[in-house]
C-alpha cells in the first residue's frame, strides 16, 4: 500500500494570465488527515489554484513541496490525485458501471473496485442505468465515485455539494471522514460554508489572488469576534421580566435584546458570554433553559472578506 502523504506545501505560488495576476505569493500547507476548504468570491483565485495542482496552468513563481521535497506537479502528484469538478459530464449513452470501468482501465484500477465504489456512493442500484437517466445529484455522486476510484492520497473537490440531496450529502460526509481517518488529504472549494463547517479542519480565504485568512473555524470565529446570540426561555414572562431585560442590556454592549413571548434573546460580544451565562445561574427559577448560538462560518467569512477588501 502506498504510504499517505504527510504534507503538501505551496510556497510563494504566483500565476499570471498575461497581465492579470491570478495568484499572488500563496503560501498554503495541507497536512495528512486534514480537510481544508478554499473559500472566496468569484475571481479570488480558487479555480487557478486547483488548476495548478491539476497541472493545467504553469506558475509564474513559487514551488510545490511534497513531504518536504520540492516537486513538480507532473512529477508523480497527478497520478495520486482524485478530482471532482464543479460540473460533471459523462457520455450519456453509457451506464454508471461502464463509466467507472472506463476510468478504472485508464488508471490501472482492479475491476472489482468498480462495484465497491458504486456501493460506496450509493449507486449500486443504478449501475446499469444510462447516465442520461441520472438526476443531477446522481451524476454528482458518480463524479465522486470517479474521484475516489483509485483511492488517491490527495482528493480535490470543487463545489461538491451542488445538486446533492440529504442522502448524497451523507455519502459525501462519509467519504470525507474516511479520507481523514486514512490520513489522506482533502482540498475542497465551496460556497456552502454552512453545510461543510462541521466537517472541515481549516479554511483558507482567498481574495484578489492572496491568502487573507487561514485557520480552523474555531480560531477564525475568535478572530472575527462576532456577537454571540444567547436565548433564555423564561418560566413566566410576566415575572420580573423588566429587571431581567435591563440586566441583559447591560451585557449586550449595544447588541440586540429582544423579548418574544417566553423567549429573551441577547446578542453579546464573545468576551461577555460567560458573565451573561452566569446570569442564568443567578436567576434560578426565572429561567427554564438557555441556548447559545455562535455565528456560522458563512457569517465569519463575510466579516473577514469585508475586512480584507
LUMMARMI-202142 format. One line per field, with one value per residue (C-alpha): residue in three letters; x, y, z; residue number from 0. Coordinates in steps of 0.05 Angstrom, whole numbers, m for minus. Layout:
residues N
residu ALA, ...
x X, ...
y Y, ...
z Z, ...
num NUM, ...
//
This chain:
residues 309
residu UNK, UNK, UNK, UNK, UNK, UNK, UNK, UNK, UNK, UNK, UNK, UNK, UNK, UNK, UNK, UNK, UNK, UNK, UNK, UNK, UNK, UNK, UNK, UNK, UNK, UNK, UNK, UNK, UNK, UNK, UNK, UNK, UNK, UNK, UNK, UNK, UNK, UNK, UNK, UNK, UNK, UNK, UNK, UNK, UNK, UNK, UNK, UNK, UNK, UNK, UNK, UNK, UNK, UNK, UNK, UNK, UNK, UNK, UNK, UNK, UNK, UNK, UNK, UNK, UNK, UNK, UNK, UNK, UNK, UNK, UNK, UNK, UNK, UNK, UNK, UNK, UNK, UNK, UNK, UNK, UNK, UNK, UNK, UNK, UNK, UNK, UNK, UNK, UNK, UNK, UNK, UNK, UNK, UNK, UNK, UNK, UNK, UNK, UNK, UNK, UNK, UNK, UNK, UNK, UNK, UNK, UNK, UNK, UNK, UNK, UNK, UNK, UNK, UNK, UNK, UNK, UNK, UNK, UNK, UNK, UNK, UNK, UNK, UNK, UNK, UNK, UNK, UNK, UNK, UNK, UNK, UNK, UNK, UNK, UNK, UNK, UNK, UNK, UNK, UNK, UNK, UNK, UNK, UNK, UNK, UNK, UNK, UNK, UNK, UNK, UNK, UNK, UNK, UNK, UNK, UNK, UNK, UNK, UNK, UNK, UNK, UNK, UNK, UNK, UNK, UNK, UNK, UNK, UNK, UNK, UNK, UNK, UNK, UNK, UNK, UNK, UNK, UNK, UNK, UNK, UNK, UNK, UNK, UNK, UNK, UNK, UNK, UNK, UNK, UNK, UNK, UNK, UNK, UNK, UNK, UNK, UNK, UNK, UNK, UNK, UNK, UNK, UNK, UNK, UNK, UNK, UNK, UNK, UNK, UNK, UNK, UNK, UNK, UNK, UNK, UNK, UNK, UNK, UNK, UNK, UNK, UNK, UNK, UNK, UNK, UNK, UNK, UNK, UNK, UNK, UNK, UNK, UNK, UNK, UNK, UNK, UNK, UNK, UNK, UNK, UNK, UNK, UNK, UNK, UNK, UNK, UNK, UNK, UNK, UNK, UNK, UNK, UNK, UNK, UNK, UNK, UNK, UNK, UNK, UNK, UNK, UNK, UNK, UNK, UNK, UNK, UNK, UNK, UNK, UNK, UNK, UNK, UNK, UNK, UNK, UNK, UNK, UNK, UNK, UNK, UNK, UNK, UNK, UNK, UNK, UNK, UNK, UNK, UNK, UNK, UNK, UNK, UNK, UNK, UNK, UNK, UNK, UNK, UNK, UNK, UNK, UNK, UNK, UNK, UNK, UNK, UNK, UNK, UNK
x 0, 25, 40, m2, 24, 47, 48, 33, 60, 55, 108, 102, 59, 42, 5, m5, m54, m19, m22, m73, m43, m90, m48, m1, 52, 5, 33, m10, 3, m42, m28, m45, m115, m138, m198, m183, m233, m218, m267, m270, m311, m312, m244, m208, m160, m193, m200, m130, m100, m138, m116, m44, m49, m81, m23, m67, m31, 42, 65, 100, 137, 137, 144, 108, 137, 112, 134, 187, 218, 210, 169, 135, 60, 75, 127, 81, 29, m23, m22, m40, m97, m172, m214, m288, m301, m357, m395, m390, m404, m403, m424, m500, m505, m461, m488, m456, m417, m389, m366, m328, m299, m272, m235, m213, m179, m147, m118, m100, m151, m174, m243, m273, m261, m317, m372, m341, m345, m415, m437, m395, m430, m499, m507, m505, m580, m569, m506, m538, m579, m554, m526, m580, m629, m589, m611, m562, m548, m535, m487, m451, m445, m419, m367, m347, m340, m293, m252, m243, m236, m161, m161, m118, m77, m100, m173, m194, m268, m296, m365, m381, m448, m481, m545, m538, m599, m592, m573, m520, m493, m487, m446, m401, m392, m376, m322, m291, m290, m258, m204, m189, m185, m137, m90, m103, m111, m174, m177, m248, m271, m342, m391, m435, m398, m458, m463, m390, m365, m372, m335, m272, m208, m186, m210, m167, m198, m173, m186, m152, m106, m78, m89, m128, m142, m122, m141, m191, m264, m259, m199, m228, m292, m249, m212, m277, m304, m376, m433, m460, m535, m560, m633, m665, m732, m770, m811, m862, m852, m892, m847, m790, m782, m768, m709, m684, m686, m649, m595, m589, m579, m521, m486, m506, m459, m505, m525, m597, m641, m709, m766, m815, m868, m828, m761, m709, m654, m590, m531, m466, m393, m355, m319, m387, m414, m391, m416, m483, m488, m474, m538, m576, m548, m564, m635, m652, m725, m739, m704, m722, m669, m615, m588, m523, m516, m447, m441, m437, m376, m414, m421, m347, m329, m370, m337, m266, m278, m304, m242, m197, m229
y 0, 70, 109, 171, 240, 276, 347, 383, 454, 512, 566, 635, 609, 661, 652, 703, 702, 754, 818, 790, 762, 706, 683, 727, 693, 640, 600, 540, 474, 413, 360, 286, 272, 343, 371, 442, 486, 542, 599, 666, 707, 693, 712, 703, 650, 585, 555, 576, 543, 479, 482, 489, 425, 390, 411, 455, 521, 537, 580, 647, 637, 593, 519, 456, 413, 342, 314, 368, 354, 402, 370, 389, 376, 329, 292, 238, 282, 278, 202, 205, 255, 248, 306, 322, 382, 432, 408, 334, 307, 235, 201, 199, 131, 95, 68, 83, 19, 29, 99, 73, 15, 64, 104, 41, 15, 83, 84, 11, 1, m71, m86, m107, m37, m12, m48, m26, 46, 40, 15, 67, 126, 94, 79, 3, 1, 46, 13, m9, 54, 100, 166, 203, 177, 201, 261, 318, 290, 220, 248, 285, 220, 185, 240, 230, 155, 171, 216, 163, 104, 97, 115, 176, 206, 276, 288, 355, 371, 433, 452, 380, 394, 420, 382, 333, 313, 291, 220, 247, 293, 235, 198, 259, 267, 193, 197, 258, 221, 160, 201, 237, 172, 143, 204, 227, 300, 334, 403, 428, 492, 511, 567, 524, 541, 528, 457, 439, 476, 417, 371, 412, 425, 491, 545, 585, 651, 676, 746, 780, 720, 725, 687, 734, 684, 613, 576, 530, 550, 560, 605, 645, 654, 682, 728, 755, 767, 770, 774, 710, 701, 675, 656, 648, 611, 644, 606, 664, 724, 766, 752, 801, 809, 884, 876, 816, 856, 913, 866, 835, 903, 915, 854, 866, 926, 955, 887, 867, 849, 822, 793, 749, 714, 669, 677, 731, 736, 774, 788, 796, 804, 739, 769, 780, 710, 676, 733, 731, 655, 666, 707, 644, 611, 672, 678, 606, 591, 652, 617, 547, 538, 572, 564, 593, 605, 622, 657, 608, 602, 639, 700, 695, 691, 753, 791, 771, 785, 854, 868, 843, 889
z 0, m18, 46, 58, 41, 103, 75, 11, 12, m35, m25, m54, m112, m164, m230, m286, m344, m387, m348, m298, m235, m211, m152, m111, m69, m40, 20, 37, 71, 73, 125, 129, 155, 141, 104, 82, 46, m3, 3, m31, m81, m155, m185, m119, m146, m122, m192, m212, m150, m167, m240, m217, m175, m235, m279, m323, m311, m302, m243, m254, m188, m128, m115, m93, m37, m23, 44, 47, m21, m79, m134, m199, m205, m263, m221, m195, m160, m215, m213, m139, m145, m149, m176, m175, m220, m206, m266, m283, m352, m377, m441, m438, m471, m420, m355, m288, m285, m355, m336, m276, m315, m367, m314, m279, m342, m355, m284, m277, m221, m209, m238, m171, m145, m192, m153, m87, m109, m137, m69, m33, m68, m65, m139, m140, m154, m215, m241, m306, m316, m372, m349, m387, m336, m277, m236, m223, m154, m181, m232, m176, m137, m199, m206, m133, m149, m206, m160, m106, m153, m147, m72, m85, m29, m50, m63, m95, m93, m130, m103, m85, m50, m113, m130, m73, m32, 41, 20, m26, 28, 76, 23, 16, 92, 98, 44, 78, 144, 110, 77, 142, 180, 128, 136, 65, 43, 20, m12, m23, m57, m35, m24, 21, 85, 130, 104, 110, 172, 219, 170, 157, 196, 166, 119, 71, 50, m17, m43, m101, m110, m39, 25, 71, 127, 143, 206, 240, 241, 316, 311, 253, 294, 351, 304, 275, 346, 320, 371, 401, 409, 476, 484, 552, 558, 614, 665, 667, 621, 670, 730, 737, 662, 663, 710, 670, 605, 639, 663, 594, 562, 609, 580, 507, 497, 444, 415, 403, 462, 442, 483, 444, 486, 534, 499, 514, 461, 474, 427, 465, 447, 458, 519, 554, 541, 605, 650, 615, 625, 699, 699, 682, 745, 788, 764, 784, 774, 729, 671, 649, 594, 554, 483, 455, 381, 355, 287, 229, 185, 130, 175, 195, 121, 104, 161, 143, 69, 86, 127, 71, 20
num 0, 1, 2, 3, 4, 5, 6, 7, 8, 9, 10, 11, 12, 13, 14, 15, 16, 17, 18, 19, 20, 21, 22, 23, 24, 25, 26, 27, 28, 29, 30, 31, 32, 33, 34, 35, 36, 37, 38, 39, 40, 41, 42, 43, 44, 45, 46, 47, 48, 49, 50, 51, 52, 53, 54, 55, 56, 57, 58, 59, 60, 61, 62, 63, 64, 65, 66, 67, 68, 69, 70, 71, 72, 73, 74, 75, 76, 77, 78, 79, 80, 81, 82, 83, 84, 85, 86, 87, 88, 89, 90, 91, 92, 93, 94, 95, 96, 97, 98, 99, 100, 101, 102, 103, 104, 105, 106, 107, 108, 109, 110, 111, 112, 113, 114, 115, 116, 117, 118, 119, 120, 121, 122, 123, 124, 125, 126, 127, 128, 129, 130, 131, 132, 133, 134, 135, 136, 137, 138, 139, 140, 141, 142, 143, 144, 145, 146, 147, 148, 149, 150, 151, 152, 153, 154, 155, 156, 157, 158, 159, 160, 161, 162, 163, 164, 165, 166, 167, 168, 169, 170, 171, 172, 173, 174, 175, 176, 177, 178, 179, 180, 181, 182, 183, 184, 185, 186, 187, 188, 189, 190, 191, 192, 193, 194, 195, 196, 197, 198, 199, 200, 201, 202, 203, 204, 205, 206, 207, 208, 209, 210, 211, 212, 213, 214, 215, 216, 217, 218, 219, 220, 221, 222, 223, 224, 225, 226, 227, 228, 229, 230, 231, 232, 233, 234, 235, 236, 237, 238, 239, 240, 241, 242, 243, 244, 245, 246, 247, 248, 249, 250, 251, 252, 253, 254, 255, 256, 257, 258, 259, 260, 261, 262, 263, 264, 265, 266, 267, 268, 269, 270, 271, 272, 273, 274, 275, 276, 277, 278, 279, 280, 281, 282, 283, 284, 285, 286, 287, 288, 289, 290, 291, 292, 293, 294, 295, 296, 297, 298, 299, 300, 301, 302, 303, 304, 305, 306, 307, 308
//
